[in-house]
Amino acid sequence: MATEATRAGEFLVSEANGSRSRESITVTGGPYPAGQVLGKITASGKYTAYAAGASDGTETAAAVLWSAADGSDADVSAAAIVRDAEVSEALLTGEDADAITDLAAVGIIAR
């Protein structure tokens, strides 16, 4: 039996008009699936997996990755939801209660 990975944007319940909810970001690390909760590295402005115990900026959830991205060999450009959206919590990867609170602070509401 095969298990299908989360498809690009499958986690999205609703978003703001146009592309106001999305931004092009730089992802480092990975591979990450669509729906990966990301933190923003303070020193570089790049995004990587949210890490609750970190002290480099990634301890604050700041975005949700739109589609799978792998920046493990080299940084890659990707799309992410960064504001004004509703997402399915069940389809997020790497979230915890603090991440859900952080995302709500930037207008990404988990349902």
PAVEX-21794 format. One record per residue (C-alpha): residue number from 1; residue in one letter; x, y, z. Coordinates in nm, 4 decimals, decimal comma, m for minus. Layout:
BEGIN
(r NUM "A" (X Y Z)) ...
END
This chain:
BEGIN
(r 1 "M" (0,0000 0,0000 0,0000)) (r 2 "A" (0,1449 0,3364 m0,1034)) (r 3 "T" (0,1016 0,6534 0,0971)) (r 4 "E" (0,0681 0,9760 m0,0984)) (r 5 "A" (0,2525 1,2818 0,0295)) (r 6 "T" (0,0696 1,6079 0,0865)) (r 7 "R" (0,0231 1,7799 m0,2487)) (r 8 "A" (0,1204 2,1414 m0,3139)) (r 9 "G" (m0,1230 2,3696 m0,1332)) (r 10 "E" (m0,3397 2,0802 m0,0103)) (r 11 "F" (m0,3167 2,2133 0,3475)) (r 12 "L" (m0,4714 2,5475 0,2458)) (r 13 "V" (m0,8327 2,6104 0,3503)) (r 14 "S" (m0,8498 2,9721 0,2284)) (r 15 "E" (m0,6206 3,2626 0,1491)) (r 16 "A" (m0,6374 3,6343 0,0732)) (r 17 "N" (m0,7243 3,7582 m0,2770)) (r 18 "G" (m0,4591 3,7409 m0,5428)) (r 19 "S" (m0,1241 3,6352 m0,4099)) (r 20 "R" (m0,1286 3,8458 m0,0929)) (r 21 "S" (m0,0895 3,5395 0,1317)) (r 22 "R" (0,2158 3,4050 m0,0542)) (r 23 "E" (0,5770 3,5090 m0,0931)) (r 24 "S" (0,8779 3,3702 m0,2690)) (r 25 "I" (1,1268 3,2636 m0,0032)) (r 26 "T" (1,4689 3,1001 0,0154)) (r 27 "V" (1,4686 2,7569 0,1789)) (r 28 "T" (1,7775 2,6018 0,3324)) (r 29 "G" (1,7840 2,2439 0,4604)) (r 30 "G" (1,5365 1,9746 0,3888)) (r 31 "P" (1,3911 1,7920 0,2167)) (r 32 "Y" (1,0600 1,9388 0,3313)) (r 33 "P" (0,7086 1,8394 0,2240)) (r 34 "A" (0,4259 2,0723 0,1286)) (r 35 "G" (0,2756 2,1979 0,4550)) (r 36 "Q" (0,6073 2,2109 0,6437)) (r 37 "V" (0,5991 2,4760 0,9164)) (r 38 "L" (0,8994 2,7043 0,8734)) (r 39 "G" (1,0933 2,9471 1,0868)) (r 40 "K" (1,2987 3,2366 0,9523)) (r 41 "I" (1,6699 3,2436 1,0333)) (r 42 "T" (1,7360 3,5902 1,1759)) (r 43 "A" (2,0927 3,6284 1,0454)) (r 44 "S" (2,0239 3,5291 0,6827)) (r 45 "G" (1,6510 3,5783 0,6271)) (r 46 "K" (1,6310 3,2232 0,4893)) (r 47 "Y" (1,3655 2,9764 0,5982)) (r 48 "T" (1,4098 2,6276 0,7394)) (r 49 "A" (1,2085 2,3883 0,9536)) (r 50 "Y" (1,0558 2,5428 1,2653)) (r 51 "A" (1,2590 2,4313 1,5692)) (r 52 "A" (1,1011 2,5049 1,9073)) (r 53 "G" (1,4273 2,4900 2,1036)) (r 54 "A" (1,6421 2,6918 1,8642)) (r 55 "S" (1,7797 3,0415 1,9241)) (r 56 "D" (1,8438 3,1537 1,5663)) (r 57 "G" (1,4946 3,2784 1,4788)) (r 58 "T" (1,3583 2,9398 1,3752)) (r 59 "E" (1,2058 2,8971 1,7204)) (r 60 "T" (0,9226 3,1189 1,5924)) (r 61 "A" (0,6994 2,9700 1,3218)) (r 62 "A" (0,6726 3,2220 1,0389)) (r 63 "A" (0,5429 3,0437 0,7267)) (r 64 "V" (0,4026 2,7263 0,5736)) (r 65 "L" (0,5762 2,5795 0,2700)) (r 66 "W" (0,3460 2,5709 m0,0373)) (r 67 "S" (0,5057 2,2712 m0,2108)) (r 68 "A" (0,7868 2,0273 m0,1414)) (r 69 "A" (1,1347 2,1818 m0,1425)) (r 70 "D" (1,4824 2,0468 m0,0818)) (r 71 "G" (1,7541 2,2918 0,0137)) (r 72 "S" (1,9825 2,0278 0,1641)) (r 73 "D" (2,2473 2,0532 m0,1096)) (r 74 "A" (2,1958 2,4205 m0,1976)) (r 75 "D" (1,9435 2,6872 m0,1053)) (r 76 "V" (1,6301 2,6847 m0,3227)) (r 77 "S" (1,3592 2,9351 m0,4009)) (r 78 "A" (1,0082 2,8281 m0,2993)) (r 79 "A" (0,6619 2,9671 m0,2359)) (r 80 "A" (0,5214 2,9904 0,1150)) (r 81 "I" (0,2092 3,1098 0,2899)) (r 82 "V" (0,3250 3,3943 0,5153)) (r 83 "R" (0,0042 3,5837 0,6074)) (r 84 "D" (m0,3755 3,6056 0,5867)) (r 85 "A" (m0,4730 3,2413 0,5388)) (r 86 "E" (m0,6500 2,9465 0,6980)) (r 87 "V" (m0,4743 2,6096 0,6969)) (r 88 "S" (m0,5673 2,2547 0,7922)) (r 89 "E" (m0,3691 2,1699 1,1040)) (r 90 "A" (m0,3971 1,7995 1,0234)) (r 91 "L" (m0,1988 1,8536 0,7013)) (r 92 "L" (0,0847 2,0567 0,8556)) (r 93 "T" (0,4248 1,9032 0,9265)) (r 94 "G" (0,6425 2,0022 1,2217)) (r 95 "E" (0,3835 2,2001 1,4151)) (r 96 "D" (0,3241 2,2143 1,7878)) (r 97 "A" (0,1013 2,4345 2,0039)) (r 98 "D" (0,3585 2,7162 2,0097)) (r 99 "A" (0,3941 2,7065 1,6298)) (r 100 "I" (0,0164 2,7324 1,5898)) (r 101 "T" (0,0199 3,0390 1,8173)) (r 102 "D" (0,3107 3,1927 1,6229)) (r 103 "L" (0,1337 3,1381 1,2917)) (r 104 "A" (m0,1851 3,2960 1,4256)) (r 105 "A" (0,0178 3,6063 1,5175)) (r 106 "V" (0,1000 3,6551 1,1459)) (r 107 "G" (m0,2544 3,5795 1,0359)) (r 108 "I" (m0,2188 3,2101 0,9470)) (r 109 "I" (m0,5028 3,0390 1,1324)) (r 110 "A" (m0,4982 2,6607 1,1811)) (r 111 "R" (m0,8356 2,4896 1,1682)) 
END
